[in-house]
């Protein structure tokens, strides 16, 4: 479900320094922002909480300069993108563990709740293994619910680039799941 833009009056009040108005903005956008950041940082809740708070602080500090040229959600996720990119670049300089999708057990074709949880874990692990540019585009579309045009604005890339990143991200996830969940991987041609 796409995020709803805040009412312009609420936004103007927040820009004028009304803390209650800003609190309403935080209440409306904190959960989707946190969810998005959490997935980009591969489930590190403490880091996601820190980054989310940092993004909201930056939004608060710069809200008076927001000119309403773009939508608030686009601007919010642009602020998040820049902050998360900074953190991801810093983390990339440090050693990080790799996700071994082959270590996941066979999960396909079950209705058992435990297996469904494991299947979802495999999906999120495959998403976590994506390069950050593909991951951001895919999460903004499939988790946050932004349109392709909004994603292009947030990531400051062309619409064609957004479409390619989402396509490629989904393809890479599907290929990774094909190794773990053969029934979910690339489809094979039907035989007569």
C-alpha positions in Angstrom: 0.0 0.0 0.0 1.5 3.4 -1.0 2.3 5.9 1.7 -0.1 8.8 1.9 1.3 12.3 1.7 0.8 14.5 4.8 -1.8 17.2 4.6 -0.1 20.5 3.5 -1.4 22.3 6.5 0.3 19.8 8.8 3.5 20.1 6.8 3.5 23.9 7.0 2.8 23.7 10.8 5.8 21.4 11.2 7.9 23.6 9.1 7.0 26.6 11.3 8.3 24.7 14.3 5.1 23.1 15.7 6.5 20.1 17.6 3.1 18.4 17.7 2.8 18.6 14.0 6.2 17.1 13.6 5.3 14.4 16.1 2.3 13.5 13.8 4.7 13.2 10.9 7.0 11.0 12.9 4.0 8.8 13.9 2.9 8.4 10.3 6.3 7.7 8.7 8.5 6.2 11.4 7.3 2.6 11.0 7.7 2.4 7.2 11.0 4.2 7.4 12.3 1.9 10.0 11.2 -1.2 8.1 12.9 0.0 5.0 16.2 0.8 6.8 16.0 -2.5 8.8 16.0 -4.5 5.5 18.8 -2.5 4.0 21.0 -3.1 7.0 20.1 -6.8 6.9 18.1 -7.0 10.1 20.5 -5.2 12.5 17.7 -3.6 14.7 20.1 -1.5 16.8 21.7 0.0 13.7 18.3 0.5 12.0 17.0 2.3 15.1 20.0 4.6 15.2 19.8 5.3 11.5 16.0 5.9 11.6 16.4 8.3 14.5 19.3 10.1 12.7 17.2 10.4 9.5 14.2 11.8 11.5 16.6 14.3 13.3 18.0 15.4 9.9 14.4 15.8 8.6 13.5 17.9 11.7 16.6 20.1 11.3 16.0 20.7 7.6 12.2 20.7 7.4 12.0 24.5 7.3 14.0 24.4 4.0 11.7 21.8 2.4 10.1 23.6 -0.5 7.3 21.3 -1.4 8.8 20.9 -4.9 8.7 17.1 -4.4 6.5 15.0 -2.2 7.3 14.7 1.4 7.7 10.9 1.2 10.1 11.3 -1.7 12.2 13.8 0.3 12.1 11.7 3.5 13.4 8.6 1.6 16.0 10.7 -0.1 17.3 11.8 3.3 17.2 8.1 4.4 19.0 7.0 1.2 21.9 9.4 1.8 22.3 8.5 5.4 22.1 4.8 4.7 24.5 5.0 1.8 27.0 6.7 4.1 26.6 3.9 6.7 26.7 1.1 4.1 29.9 2.5 2.6 31.5 2.7 6.1 30.4 -0.9 6.8 31.7 -2.1 3.5 35.2 -1.0 4.6 34.9 -3.4 7.5 34.8 -7.2 7.3 31.3 -8.6 7.1 29.8 -12.1 7.1 28.4 -13.5 3.9 25.0 -15.2 3.6 25.2 -18.8 2.5 21.9 -19.6 0.9 23.0 -23.1 0.2 23.1 -23.8 4.0 19.3 -23.3 4.1 17.2 -26.5 4.2 14.8 -27.6 1.5 11.7 -25.4 2.2 9.4 -25.8 -0.8 5.9 -27.1 -1.0 4.9 -27.1 2.7 2.1 -25.6 4.6 3.8 -26.1 8.0 4.2 -22.7 9.8 7.8 -23.4 10.7 8.6 -24.0 7.0 6.8 -20.9 6.0 8.9 -18.9 8.4 12.0 -20.5 7.0 10.9 -19.7 3.5 10.4 -16.1 4.4 13.9 -16.1 6.1 15.3 -17.4 2.8 13.6 -14.7 0.9 15.0 -12.0 3.2 18.4 -13.6 3.1 18.4 -13.4 -0.7 17.3 -9.8 -0.5 20.0 -9.0 2.1 22.6 -10.4 -0.3 21.7 -8.0 -3.1 23.9 -5.0 -3.9 22.6 -1.9 -2.0 21.4 -0.1 -5.2 19.2 -3.1 -6.2 18.1 -3.6 -2.6 17.0 0.0 -2.1 14.9 0.0 -5.3 13.3 -3.3 -4.6 12.5 -2.4 -1.0 11.1 1.0 -1.9 8.8 -0.7 -4.3 7.8 -3.9 -2.6 8.0 -3.0 1.1 7.4 0.8 1.2 5.0 0.8 -1.8 6.4 3.8 -3.6 5.7 4.2 -7.3 8.4 3.8 -9.9 8.5 7.6 -10.4 8.7 8.2 -6.7 11.6 5.7 -6.5 13.4 7.5 -9.3 13.1 10.8 -7.4 14.2 9.2 -4.1 17.3 7.5 -5.7 17.9 10.4 -8.1 18.1 8.1 -11.1 16.1 7.7 -14.3 12.8 5.8 -14.5 14.5 3.2 -16.8 17.2 2.7 -14.1 14.6 2.1 -11.5 12.8 -0.4 -13.7 16.1 -2.2 -14.4 17.1 -2.3 -10.7 13.8 -3.7 -9.6 13.8 -6.3 -12.4 17.4 -7.3 -11.7 16.8 -7.4 -8.0 13.8 -9.7 -8.4 15.7 -11.8 -10.9 18.6 -12.2 -8.5 16.4 -13.0 -5.6 14.5 -15.6 -7.7 17.8 -17.1 -8.8 19.1 -17.4 -5.2 15.8 -18.9 -4.1 16.0 -21.4 -7.0 19.0 -22.9 -5.3 17.1 -23.2 -2.0 13.5 -23.4 -3.1 13.5 -25.0 -6.6 9.8 -24.6 -7.0 10.3 -20.8 -6.5 13.2 -20.4 -8.8 13.4 -19.6 -12.5 10.5 -21.4 -14.2 11.4 -24.2 -16.6 9.6 -24.5 -19.9 6.5 -26.8 -19.8 6.8 -30.0 -21.8 3.9 -31.4 -23.8 
